[in-house]
Amino acid sequence: MSTPPEPAQRVLALAGLIPPGNVSTYGEVGKAAGVSARQVGSVMRQWGSQVPWWRVIKADGTSHDYERAKAKWEAEGLVLRGRAVRMDLCGLDHRDLENLARK
């Protein structure tokens, strides 16, 4: 597997910082990494297996791979409403991610 370019490395580093029991959206990860939400999706599609991919989700709290993500979410105690993570209880925004990156 090729080495990800620097912007992708920023995305992966931020995704790797999301603590168990929390999630963030493609858009919020993108804001913190300085790339678009679409770019975050591309990075996660290509290299996401290197990080806890199930913690980066769509803005509506759902996953592109619900069946695989659901088991991970349940194991981490994420609160769900139907097929979506309760973002108000478990979601991190770009400021939270930037703070985690500074630690």
DOKE-672334 format. One record per residue: residue number from 1; chain; z, x, y of N, C-alpha, C in turn. Coordinates in pm, whole numbers. Layout:
NUM,A,Z,X,Y,Z,X,Y,Z,X,Y
...
REM end
This chain:
1,A,0,85,-119,0,0,0,0,88,124
2,A,-80,52,222,-90,131,344,35,118,430
3,A,54,216,515,167,213,608,131,116,721
4,A,221,25,753,192,-69,861,180,2,996
5,A,93,-47,1086,87,10,1219,217,-17,1296
6,A,234,52,1406,361,46,1480,402,-96,1519
7,A,315,-181,1572,360,-317,1603,411,-392,1479
8,A,345,-372,1367,389,-436,1242,524,-380,1198
9,A,545,-252,1219,674,-192,1184,787,-254,1267
10,A,759,-284,1395,860,-350,1480,892,-488,1424
11,A,789,-563,1386,810,-696,1329,894,-687,1202
12,A,859,-597,1114,932,-582,987,1075,-538,1010
13,A,1095,-448,1107,1231,-403,1137,1317,-519,1185
14,A,1262,-601,1274,1336,-717,1324,1363,-818,1213
15,A,1264,-845,1131,1284,-939,1019,1394,-887,926
16,A,1399,-757,908,1501,-697,821,1641,-705,879
17,A,1652,-728,1009,1783,-737,1074,1843,-877,1071
18,A,1764,-976,1038,1815,-1113,1035,1918,-1124,923
19,A,2043,-1155,958,2149,-1156,856,2134,-1272,757
20,A,2186,-1254,637,2189,-1365,541,2254,-1487,607
21,A,2200,-1604,578,2254,-1727,635,2193,-1761,770
22,A,2099,-1680,815,2029,-1704,941,1879,-1697,919
23,A,1805,-1754,1014,1660,-1747,1015,1615,-1726,1160
24,A,1490,-1691,1176,1427,-1690,1307,1283,-1734,1287
25,A,1219,-1770,1396,1081,-1820,1387,982,-1708,1412
26,A,859,-1735,1372,750,-1640,1399,743,-1610,1549
27,A,758,-1713,1630,750,-1696,1775,862,-1613,1831
28,A,984,-1636,1785,1099,-1559,1837,1094,-1414,1792
29,A,1053,-1390,1667,1035,-1253,1620,925,-1186,1703
30,A,819,-1261,1730,710,-1207,1811,754,-1170,1951
31,A,833,-1257,2015,883,-1226,2149,963,-1098,2148
32,A,1050,-1083,2050,1134,-962,2042,1052,-838,2009
33,A,943,-854,1935,861,-740,1893,746,-711,1990
34,A,722,-802,2084,614,-783,2179,476,-816,2123
35,A,471,-909,2029,345,-952,1970,343,-1105,1962
36,A,229,-1162,1927,220,-1308,1917,277,-1359,1784
37,A,306,-1488,1783,354,-1551,1660,250,-1536,1549
38,A,122,-1548,1583,16,-1531,1483,17,-1391,1425
39,A,42,-1291,1510,50,-1154,1460,168,-1138,1365
40,A,280,-1202,1397,395,-1197,1307,356,-1257,1173
41,A,286,-1369,1174,241,-1430,1049,152,-1337,968
42,A,62,-1268,1037,-26,-1173,967,53,-1058,907
43,A,149,-1007,983,233,-897,933,313,-944,812
44,A,371,-1062,821,452,-1112,710,366,-1138,588
45,A,244,-1185,608,154,-1210,495,119,-1079,425
46,A,95,-974,504,51,-847,445,166,-761,393
47,A,277,-755,468,386,-662,433,522,-730,418
48,A,528,-862,426,655,-933,426,741,-915,302
49,A,680,-875,192,759,-855,70,857,-739,85
50,A,840,-657,188,929,-543,211,1060,-584,278
51,A,1067,-708,328,1184,-757,403,1220,-897,353
52,A,1334,-951,397,1370,-1088,356,1280,-1191,426
53,A,1160,-1207,374,1055,-1291,434,1098,-1435,454
54,A,1186,-1486,371,1229,-1626,377,1311,-1655,502
55,A,1351,-1551,574,1428,-1570,697,1339,-1580,821
56,A,1209,-1566,805,1113,-1584,915,1033,-1709,883
57,A,1052,-1812,967,997,-1944,936,923,-2003,1055
58,A,862,-2119,1030,791,-2189,1136,890,-2252,1234
59,A,842,-2282,1355,928,-2337,1460,995,-2468,1421
60,A,935,-2543,1329,995,-2669,1286,1098,-2651,1175
61,A,1129,-2525,1141,1231,-2498,1041,1180,-2494,898
62,A,1049,-2507,881,993,-2507,746,931,-2372,712
63,A,901,-2355,586,840,-2232,537,700,-2259,484
64,A,616,-2156,490,483,-2167,429,493,-2167,277
65,A,608,-2126,224,627,-2121,79,763,-2183,46
66,A,773,-2313,70,900,-2383,56,964,-2365,-81
67,A,887,-2375,-187,945,-2369,-321,1017,-2236,-344
68,A,957,-2126,-304,1022,-1995,-321,1134,-1975,-220
69,A,1114,-2021,-98,1214,-2002,7,1340,-2084,-19
70,A,1323,-2204,-73,1437,-2295,-92,1549,-2230,-174
71,A,1516,-2163,-281,1618,-2099,-365,1691,-1990,-286
72,A,1617,-1914,-206,1678,-1809,-124,1769,-1872,-18
73,A,1720,-1977,47,1800,-2044,149,1930,-2099,91
74,A,1919,-2163,-24,2038,-2221,-88,2137,-2112,-127
75,A,2086,-2001,-179,2173,-1889,-218,2248,-1831,-98
76,A,2187,-1838,21,2250,-1785,142,2330,-1890,218
77,A,2331,-2013,169,2410,-2117,233,2349,-2176,358
78,A,2218,-2163,375,2153,-2223,492,2162,-2375,484
79,A,2183,-2438,597,2192,-2583,604,2052,-2639,622
80,A,2015,-2730,532,1882,-2789,535,1889,-2936,576
81,A,1781,-2981,637,1759,-3124,662,1624,-3153,600
82,A,1624,-3215,485,1499,-3235,411,1446,-3099,366
83,A,1322,-3069,404,1257,-2943,365,1267,-2838,476
84,A,1351,-2863,576,1360,-2773,691,1501,-2717,707
85,A,1507,-2594,756,1635,-2531,791,1683,-2592,921
86,A,1811,-2617,931,1871,-2666,1056,1876,-2549,1155
87,A,1776,-2542,1241,1764,-2432,1337,1882,-2429,1433
88,A,1937,-2547,1466,2050,-2551,1559,2174,-2486,1500
89,A,2182,-2477,1369,2298,-2416,1303,2271,-2275,1252
90,A,2146,-2244,1220,2114,-2118,1151,2013,-2030,1224
91,A,1953,-2081,1331,1844,-2010,1396,1888,-1904,1496
92,A,1815,-1794,1498,1835,-1688,1596,1713,-1684,1688
93,A,1738,-1664,1819,1625,-1652,1910,1597,-1505,1940
94,A,1498,-1478,2025,1458,-1340,2052,1571,-1258,2112
95,A,1658,-1320,2191,1772,-1245,2249,1868,-1201,2139
96,A,1893,-1291,2043,1979,-1254,1930,1919,-1136,1853
97,A,1788,-1141,1830,1721,-1034,1756,1726,-902,1833
98,A,1704,-910,1964,1711,-789,2047,1851,-730,2043
99,A,1954,-815,2044,2091,-766,2035,2117,-699,1899
100,A,2068,-758,1793,2082,-698,1660,2013,-562,1655
101,A,1899,-550,1721,1822,-426,1719,1893,-315,1797
102,A,1975,-353,1894,2047,-253,1975,2169,-197,1903
103,A,2216,-265,1801,2339,-222,1731,2314,-99,1647
REM end
